[in-house]
Amino acid sequence: MPLSFERMQFQRVAIETIDYVLPDSVLSSEALETELASVYERLGLPFGRLELMTGIRERRLWASDFKASEASALAGEAVLQKSRFDRSDIDLLIHSAVCRDRLEPATASYVHRALAMKHRTQIFDLSNACLGFLNAMTVAASMIESGQIERALICSGENGAPLVEHTIKVLQDPSLTRKTIKPYFANLTIGAGSVAAVLCRKDLVSEGALCLGSVSVATDTTHNHLCEGDSSGSELEMQTDSEALLEAGISVAKQAWASFTKESGWNAETPNHVFTHQVGKAHTRALFEALGLDLKKDYSTFEFLGNVGSVSCPITLAHAMQAGVFKPSECAALLGIGSGLSSLMLSVEWEE
């Protein structure tokens, strides 16, 4: 089995600022099912099924032609406006979303231009399904820890509108059955949003540092066929074996958690809060049960944001901070699982 592990420990890196931007347009699960009324009636599917199974009552969407770089830049600008650093101070910019404007050039180049950043700023894209933002944080943090750079801006902008709209069209196919419709179901949980964070050398933050600590990763690529997305003409298409993906994801997360607890010295009681990738209520319950975590430590956003890909975990962290749920002097675990499959666990401590 191609299962690999990686562990690392950060001592000198902090999240200086984190913020997010959401689309104004809201699509409820009820409204989505109304659009699929003929499909539901033909297949005998009960209305309310989508929210009942996932816990997602609504999601946000931008227009289908709203680009990933535009979404990413919105969050980047929001975080730069809050940061104590000037945009000219940023050494590295990473666009870390699943969504990209095109194959070439890097979407980060469009974000860089939109944010009017300086010539000396290094840019690149980093994409790893729903783990992209967390992976980008660890790459940037490693560069900061080693002294290569002092400050980095991590951005991600996801827009599920093209996928949701294409899926609605696909589901109108009269040849589909209750069985063959299943691989498309996960597409209806996808939303949109953007998030950005400034990471820096810890000593550059005088107070309120959100410090990065231990990181552990586990990867099992025998399951890389369970969720596959690609372009179909001008539209995005994705098929997911949700049940098998849940089982495989929990398995790789257990491996990452075992490595993480060994590396960090933490256990299930240590974190005040746990922020995960936001798939839905069944995934959350299964993950917490498998890792022996108390569901009271969970903070979720999937109910009103849906699954926002690489944005989901960091936007949930930012939302909890802004809501006053995650507070100074507390610590939290960021737990991510990305199709492929890979899982990443990261500890953060909010120093006063």
C-alpha positions in Angstrom: 0.0 0.0 0.0 1.5 3.4 -1.0 1.0 5.0 2.4 3.5 7.7 3.3 4.0 10.0 6.3 5.6 13.3 6.9 6.0 15.1 10.2 7.4 18.6 11.0 7.5 21.1 13.8 7.3 24.9 13.5 8.8 27.2 16.1 9.1 30.6 14.4 5.9 31.0 12.3 2.6 32.8 13.0 -0.6 33.5 11.1 -0.6 37.3 11.4 -4.0 37.9 9.8 -6.7 35.7 8.3 -10.0 36.8 6.5 -12.5 35.7 4.0 -15.1 36.9 1.4 -18.4 35.3 0.6 -20.6 35.7 -2.5 -23.9 37.6 -2.0 -26.0 35.0 -3.9 -27.4 32.2 -1.8 -28.7 28.9 -3.1 -30.7 26.8 -0.6 -30.9 23.1 -0.8 -34.7 23.4 -1.1 -34.3 25.7 -4.1 -31.8 23.3 -5.7 -34.1 20.4 -5.3 -37.0 22.4 -6.8 -34.8 22.8 -9.9 -34.5 19.0 -9.9 -38.2 18.4 -9.2 -38.7 16.4 -12.4 -35.7 14.2 -11.6 -36.9 13.6 -8.0 -40.4 12.7 -9.2 -39.2 10.3 -11.9 -36.8 8.5 -9.6 -39.1 8.6 -6.5 -36.6 10.6 -4.4 -38.0 12.3 -1.3 -37.7 16.1 -1.2 -35.6 17.4 1.6 -33.2 14.5 1.0 -30.2 16.7 0.3 -30.3 18.7 3.5 -31.4 15.7 5.6 -28.4 13.6 4.4 -25.7 16.3 4.5 -26.9 19.0 7.0 -26.3 21.6 4.3 -29.3 24.0 4.1 -27.6 26.5 1.7 -24.5 27.4 -0.1 -23.1 30.6 -1.6 -22.2 30.9 -5.3 -20.7 33.5 -7.6 -21.7 33.8 -11.3 -20.3 31.0 -13.4 -17.9 33.3 -15.2 -16.5 34.7 -11.9 -12.8 33.6 -12.0 -10.8 31.9 -9.4 -8.3 34.7 -9.4 -11.0 37.3 -8.8 -12.3 35.4 -5.8 -8.7 34.8 -4.5 -7.9 38.5 -4.9 -11.0 39.6 -3.0 -9.8 37.7 0.1 -6.2 38.8 -0.5 -7.3 42.4 -0.5 -9.4 41.9 2.6 -6.5 40.4 4.5 -4.0 43.0 3.3 -6.3 45.7 4.5 -6.3 44.2 8.0 -2.6 43.3 8.1 0.0 45.4 9.9 2.3 44.8 6.9 2.3 46.6 3.6 1.8 44.6 0.4 5.3 45.6 -0.6 6.5 43.5 2.4 5.1 40.2 1.1 7.9 37.9 -0.1 5.7 35.1 -1.4 2.1 34.8 -2.9 0.5 31.3 -3.3 -2.9 30.7 -5.0 -4.0 27.4 -3.5 -7.4 26.6 -4.8 -8.8 23.7 -6.8 -10.2 26.3 -9.2 -7.8 28.0 -11.6 -8.3 30.5 -14.4 -6.4 28.4 -16.9 -3.5 26.0 -17.2 -1.0 28.7 -18.0 0.0 31.1 -16.6 -0.3 30.5 -12.9 -3.5 31.9 -11.4 -1.3 33.5 -8.8 0.0 35.8 -11.6 -3.5 37.3 -12.0 -4.0 37.6 -8.2 -0.6 39.3 -8.0 -1.6 41.8 -10.7 -5.1 42.4 -9.1 -3.5 43.1 -5.7 -0.9 45.5 -7.3 1.9 43.6 -5.5 5.6 44.3 -6.0 8.1 42.8 -8.6 10.1 41.1 -5.9 7.2 38.9 -4.7 7.6 35.2 -5.7 4.4 33.7 -7.0 3.1 30.2 -7.7 0.0 28.0 -7.6 -0.2 25.0 -5.3 -3.1 22.7 -5.8 -4.0 19.5 -3.9 -7.8 19.2 -3.9 -9.3 20.3 -0.6 -5.9 20.3 1.1 -4.4 23.1 -1.0 -4.6 25.9 1.5 -3.2 23.8 4.4 -0.4 22.5 2.1 0.4 26.1 1.0 0.6 27.1 4.7 3.1 24.4 5.4 5.2 25.2 2.4 5.3 29.0 3.2 5.9 28.2 6.9 8.8 26.0 6.0 10.3 28.8 3.9 9.8 31.3 6.8 11.2 28.8 9.4 14.3 28.3 7.3 14.9 32.0 6.8 14.3 32.1 3.1 11.4 34.6 3.5 9.8 36.6 6.2 6.2 37.0 5.0 3.8 35.1 2.8 0.3 35.7 1.5 -1.8 32.5 1.0 -5.0 32.9 -1.0 -7.7 30.6 -2.2 -10.9 31.3 -4.2 -13.4 28.5 -5.1 -16.5 28.9 -7.2 -18.7 25.8 -7.4 -21.3 27.5 -9.7 -20.1 25.9 -13.0 -20.0 22.4 -11.3 -23.5 22.8 -9.7 -25.1 24.2 -12.9 -23.5 21.4 -15.1 -24.6 18.8 -12.6 -28.2 20.0 -12.8 -28.1 19.6 -16.6 -26.5 16.1 -16.4 -29.2 14.9 -13.9 -31.9 15.7 -16.5 -30.7 12.7 -18.5 -33.7 10.3 -18.5 -31.5 7.2 -18.7 -30.1 7.9 -15.2 -31.3 5.6 -12.4 -31.2 5.9 -8.6 -27.9 4.0 -8.8 -26.2 5.9 -11.6 -27.2 9.2 -10.1 -25.2 8.6 -6.9 -21.7 9.7 -8.2 -23.2 13.2 -8.9 -24.8 13.7 -5.5 -21.7 15.2 -3.9 -21.6 17.9 -6.6 -24.8 19.4 -5.1 -23.1 20.2 -1.8 -20.4 22.4 -3.4 -20.4 26.2 -2.7 -18.2 29.2 -3.2 -16.0 31.5 -1.2 -12.5 32.8 -0.7 -10.0 33.0 2.2 -6.6 34.5 2.6 -3.9 34.6 5.4 -0.7 36.4 6.0 2.0 34.2 7.5 5.1 35.7 9.0 8.1 35.2 11.2 6.7 35.0 14.7 8.9 37.8 16.2 7.4 40.3 13.7 4.1 40.0 15.5 4.1 42.0 18.7 0.9 40.5 20.2 -1.9 38.2 19.3 0.1 35.7 17.4 -1.6 32.6 16.1 1.4 30.3 16.2 1.8 27.2 14.0 3.1 24.1 15.7 3.1 20.5 14.7 2.2 19.2 11.3 1.6 15.6 10.2 0.6 14.2 6.8 -0.5 10.8 5.7 -1.1 9.8 2.1 -2.7 6.8 0.5 -2.9 7.0 -3.3 -4.7 3.6 -3.7 -7.9 5.6 -3.4 -7.2 8.4 -6.0 -10.0 7.2 -8.2 -12.8 7.8 -5.7 -13.3 11.5 -6.5 -12.2 12.7 -9.9 -13.0 16.0 -11.5 -12.0 17.4 -14.9 -13.2 19.7 -17.6 -15.9 18.6 -20.0 -15.7 21.1 -22.9 -16.2 24.5 -21.1 -17.8 22.9 -18.1 -16.5 21.1 -15.0 -17.5 17.6 -14.3 -16.9 15.5 -11.2 -17.9 12.0 -10.0 -17.5 10.8 -6.5 -18.0 7.5 -4.8 -19.1 9.2 -1.6 -19.4 6.1 0.6 -16.1 4.6 -0.3 -14.4 8.1 -0.1 -15.7 8.6 3.4 -14.4 5.2 4.5 -11.0 5.7 2.9 -10.7 9.3 4.1 -11.4 8.2 7.7 -8.7 5.5 7.4 -6.0 7.9 6.2 -7.1 10.5 8.8 -6.6 8.0 11.5 -3.0 7.4 10.3 -2.4 11.2 10.2 -3.9 11.6 13.7 -1.7 8.9 15.1 1.4 10.5 13.7 0.2 14.0 14.8 -0.4 13.0 18.4 3.1 11.4 18.6 4.8 14.4 17.0 2.9 17.1 19.0 2.3 15.4 22.3 -1.4 16.3 22.0 -4.3 13.9 22.6 -8.0 14.1 22.0 -8.4 16.3 25.1 -5.8 18.9 24.2 -7.3 21.2 21.6 -10.0 23.6 22.6 -11.4 23.5 19.1 -11.2 21.3 16.0 -11.6 22.8 12.6 -12.1 20.3 9.7 -12.8 20.3 6.0 -16.5 20.9 5.8 -18.1 18.0 3.9 -21.3 17.5 5.9 -22.7 16.1 9.1 -22.1 12.4 8.3 -18.4 13.0 7.5 -17.9 15.1 10.7 -19.5 12.6 13.0 -17.6 9.7 11.5 -14.3 11.6 11.6 -14.7 12.6 15.3 -15.8 9.1 16.3 -12.9 7.5 14.5 -10.3 9.8 16.1 -11.9 9.7 19.6 -12.7 13.5 19.5 -15.5 15.1 21.4 -18.1 16.6 19.0 -18.4 19.6 21.3 -15.0 20.7 20.1 -16.3 20.9 16.5 -17.1 24.2 14.8 -18.9 23.9 11.5 -19.8 26.2 8.6 -21.1 23.6 6.1 -24.7 24.3 7.1 -24.6 27.6 5.4 -21.5 27.4 3.1 -21.6 23.9 1.9 -18.3 22.3 0.8 -16.0 25.1 -0.4 -13.0 22.9 -1.3 -9.7 24.2 -0.2 -11.4 27.3 1.4 -13.5 25.2 3.8 -11.1 24.5 6.7 -9.4 27.9 6.8 -12.6 29.9 6.4 -14.1 27.9 9.3 -11.1 28.9 11.4 -11.5 32.5 10.4 -15.2 32.5 11.1 -14.7 31.0 14.5 -12.2 33.7 15.4 -14.5 36.5 14.2 -17.4 35.0 16.0 -15.4 35.0 19.3 -15.6 31.2 19.6 -11.9 30.6 19.2 -10.2 33.0 21.6 -6.7 34.1 22.7 -4.9 31.6 25.0 -6.7 28.7 23.3 -5.3 26.1 20.9 -6.9 24.3 18.0 -6.3 21.5 15.5 -6.8 21.9 11.8 -7.8 18.6 10.3 -7.9 18.3 6.5 -8.6 15.4 4.1 -8.2 15.8 0.3 -9.2 13.4 -2.4 -6.2 11.6 -3.8 -6.1 10.7 -0.7 -4.1 12.7 1.7 -4.7 14.0 5.2 -3.0 16.9 7.0 -3.2 17.7 10.7 -1.9 21.1 12.0 -1.8 22.6 15.5 -2.2 26.3 16.1 -2.0 28.1 19.4 -3.3 31.6 19.9 -0.8 33.4 22.1 -2.0 36.7 23.8 
